[in-house]
């Protein structure tokens, strides 16, 4: 029942949890992709043992979540741990604590391997895992605690109401969200070099989104690359002339011009 064919394995290694692990190799000094992959495989094997053919979907779900959050001790944390670590899949696998993005990816991956119809989404500005039980009905699961709430799509809602209630996250969306979370975590920790790597990856995924261009300019400025930062700010102003941050950016460009003239 739980054998994975070669075709399924190919799609498995392309899951967001693996894509984001690959990204982490860009900034983690001590990183072993295959050790992380083995930990995920071990979790799936343990998860298989929680499932019973005679159980209902709800019983199998509760059995898995009890093991995931109690026996295996995955959780969020209120301790002062740098957010860039909590967002890290590698860190979360090793220390069993993380953020909604890292825990969400791990839990979703494990549940998918067991055959649950599950996906990550943003609901009420927070990342949740949705297990769909039937059309328009399912469980919303908090990836940091395992707490559940039942969701029923109202019958009189418009056709696109589900899209309005949730922001569905496809594989590439999860990848972008992970990189965005890490970018802002690194910026708050003043780790501008690592944040710059995230922005560079995001610019590829978003086809040079002007707001990523603006953020790259900010990071270049903090990395003492004023000339390159100035070019990014100028291009952003050209592409988004009505953005409320324009005046601030123009002031920064003037300051960089003065600095560059002083150097020359």
C-alpha positions in Angstrom: 0.0 0.0 0.0 2.8 2.4 0.9 5.3 1.3 -1.8 6.5 4.3 -3.9 7.0 3.7 -7.6 9.9 5.3 -9.6 7.5 7.8 -11.1 6.1 8.7 -7.7 9.6 9.0 -6.2 10.6 11.5 -8.9 7.6 13.7 -7.9 8.5 13.2 -4.2 12.0 14.6 -4.5 10.5 17.6 -6.2 8.2 18.4 -3.3 8.6 21.8 -1.7 10.3 20.4 1.3 13.1 19.1 -0.9 13.3 22.2 -3.1 13.6 24.4 0.0 16.2 22.1 1.5 18.3 22.6 -1.7 18.0 26.4 -1.2 19.2 26.1 2.3 22.5 24.7 1.1 23.2 28.2 -0.2 23.6 29.7 3.3 24.0 26.9 5.8 27.6 26.3 6.6 26.9 22.8 7.9 24.4 21.1 5.7 23.8 17.5 4.7 21.0 17.2 2.2 21.0 13.4 2.3 20.9 13.2 6.1 17.8 15.5 6.0 16.3 13.3 3.2 16.9 10.2 5.4 15.2 11.9 8.4 12.1 12.5 6.2 12.1 8.9 5.0 12.3 7.7 8.6 9.4 9.9 9.6 7.3 8.5 6.7 8.1 4.9 7.9 7.1 5.8 11.4 4.0 7.5 10.1 2.9 4.4 8.2 2.9 2.5 11.5 0.2 4.9 12.9 -2.3 4.0 10.2 -4.8 1.2 10.4 -6.9 -0.1 7.5 -9.9 -0.4 9.8 -9.6 3.2 10.9 -11.7 6.1 9.4 -9.9 9.0 7.8 -10.4 11.0 11.0 -9.0 8.2 13.2 -5.9 7.8 11.1 -5.5 11.6 11.0 -5.7 11.8 14.8 -3.3 8.9 15.2 -0.7 10.6 12.9 -1.0 14.0 14.6 -0.7 12.5 18.1 2.5 10.8 17.0 3.8 13.9 15.2 3.3 16.4 17.9 3.5 14.2 21.1 5.7 11.1 20.4 8.0 12.8 17.9 7.7 16.2 19.7 7.4 18.5 16.7 6.2 21.9 17.8 6.5 25.7 17.5 8.4 27.6 20.2 8.1 30.7 22.3 11.8 30.7 23.1 14.1 33.3 21.6 15.4 31.3 18.6 16.4 33.2 15.4 13.5 33.1 12.9 15.9 32.1 10.1 16.6 28.9 12.1 12.9 28.2 12.8 12.1 28.6 9.1 14.9 26.1 8.2 13.7 22.6 7.2 17.1 21.2 8.2 17.0 22.8 11.7 13.4 21.7 12.2 14.1 18.1 11.3 17.1 18.0 13.7 15.6 19.9 16.7 11.9 19.1 16.1 10.9 22.8 16.5 10.2 25.3 13.8 7.9 27.9 12.2 4.6 27.4 10.4 6.5 27.3 7.0 9.0 24.6 8.0 6.6 22.5 10.0 3.9 22.9 7.4 6.2 21.5 4.7 7.3 18.6 6.8 3.8 17.7 8.0 2.3 18.1 4.5 5.0 15.9 3.0 4.5 13.1 5.5 0.7 13.2 5.1 1.0 13.1 1.3 3.1 10.0 1.5 0.3 8.3 3.5 -2.3 9.2 0.8 -4.1 12.1 2.6 -5.6 14.7 0.3 -3.7 17.6 1.8 -2.2 21.0 0.9 -0.7 24.1 2.4 -2.5 27.4 2.3 -2.7 30.8 3.9 -5.8 31.3 6.1 -6.3 34.5 8.2 -2.7 35.5 7.5 -1.2 32.3 8.8 0.0 29.1 7.2 -2.3 26.1 7.7 -2.5 22.6 6.4 -5.8 21.6 4.8 -7.0 18.0 4.7 -9.9 17.8 2.4 -12.3 15.1 3.4 -15.0 15.7 0.9 -16.0 18.4 -1.6 -15.8 21.7 0.3 -15.2 20.1 3.7 -12.1 19.3 5.6 -9.8 19.9 8.6 -7.6 23.0 9.0 -4.5 21.9 10.9 -2.1 24.2 12.7 1.3 23.0 11.8 2.9 24.2 15.0 0.5 22.4 17.4 -1.6 20.0 15.5 -4.9 21.6 16.6 -7.7 21.1 14.2 -10.9 22.9 13.2 -13.6 21.8 10.8 -14.2 23.8 7.7 -17.4 23.7 5.7 -17.8 25.8 2.6 -21.2 27.6 2.9 -23.7 26.4 0.2 -24.8 29.9 -0.7 -21.3 31.2 -1.3 -20.2 32.4 -4.7 -18.3 30.0 -6.9 -14.9 31.5 -6.0 -15.6 31.9 -2.3 -13.1 29.2 -1.4 -10.4 31.2 -3.2 -11.5 34.3 -1.4 -11.3 32.5 2.0 -8.0 30.8 1.4 -4.8 31.6 -0.5 -4.0 28.2 -2.0 -0.3 27.4 -2.1 1.0 25.4 -5.0 4.5 24.0 -5.0 6.1 27.1 -6.4 4.1 29.3 -4.1 5.5 27.4 -1.1 9.0 27.8 -2.5 8.5 31.6 -2.9 6.9 32.0 0.5 9.8 30.1 2.1 12.4 32.3 0.4 10.4 35.4 1.4 10.2 34.3 5.0 13.9 33.7 5.1 14.7 37.0 3.3 12.9 39.0 6.0 14.3 36.8 8.8 17.8 37.4 7.6 17.2 41.2 7.2 15.9 41.4 10.8 19.1 39.6 11.9 21.2 41.9 9.8 22.5 38.9 7.8 22.4 40.9 4.5 24.5 38.4 2.5 22.1 35.5 3.1 19.1 37.8 2.5 20.7 38.8 -0.8 20.9 35.1 -1.9 17.2 34.8 -1.1 16.3 37.9 -3.2 18.4 36.6 -6.1 16.5 33.3 -6.1 13.1 35.1 -5.7 13.9 37.3 -8.7 14.3 34.2 -10.9 11.1 32.7 -9.6 9.1 36.0 -9.9 10.5 37.0 -13.3 12.3 40.1 -11.9 9.4 41.4 -9.7 10.1 45.1 -9.2 9.6 44.8 -5.4 12.3 42.1 -5.2 14.4 44.5 -7.3 13.8 47.3 -4.7 14.7 44.8 -1.8 17.9 43.9 -3.7 18.8 47.5 -3.9 18.3 47.9 -0.1 20.5 44.9 0.5 23.2 46.1 -1.9 23.2 49.4 -0.1 23.8 47.6 3.2 26.5 45.5 1.6 28.3 48.8 0.6 27.6 48.4 -3.1 26.0 51.8 -3.6 26.4 52.0 -7.4 24.6 48.8 -7.9 22.0 49.7 -5.3 21.4 53.0 -7.1 20.7 51.2 -10.4 18.1 48.9 -8.7 16.4 51.8 -7.0 16.2 53.8 -10.2 14.8 50.9 -12.1 12.2 50.4 -9.4 11.2 54.0 -9.6 10.8 53.8 -13.3 8.6 50.7 -13.1 6.5 51.7 -10.1 6.3 55.5 -10.2 3.3 55.7 -7.9 4.6 53.6 -5.1 4.6 55.4 -1.7 8.2 54.5 -1.0 9.5 56.5 -4.0 10.3 59.7 -2.1 12.4 57.8 0.4 14.2 56.0 -2.4 14.9 59.2 -4.1 16.4 60.6 -0.9 18.6 57.5 -0.6 19.7 57.9 -4.2 20.8 61.5 -3.5 22.7 60.3 -0.5 24.4 57.6 -2.5 25.3 60.1 -5.2 27.0 62.3 -2.6 28.9 59.3 -1.3 30.0 58.2 -4.7 31.2 61.7 -5.6 33.2 61.9 -2.4 34.9 58.5 -3.2 35.7 59.7 -6.7 
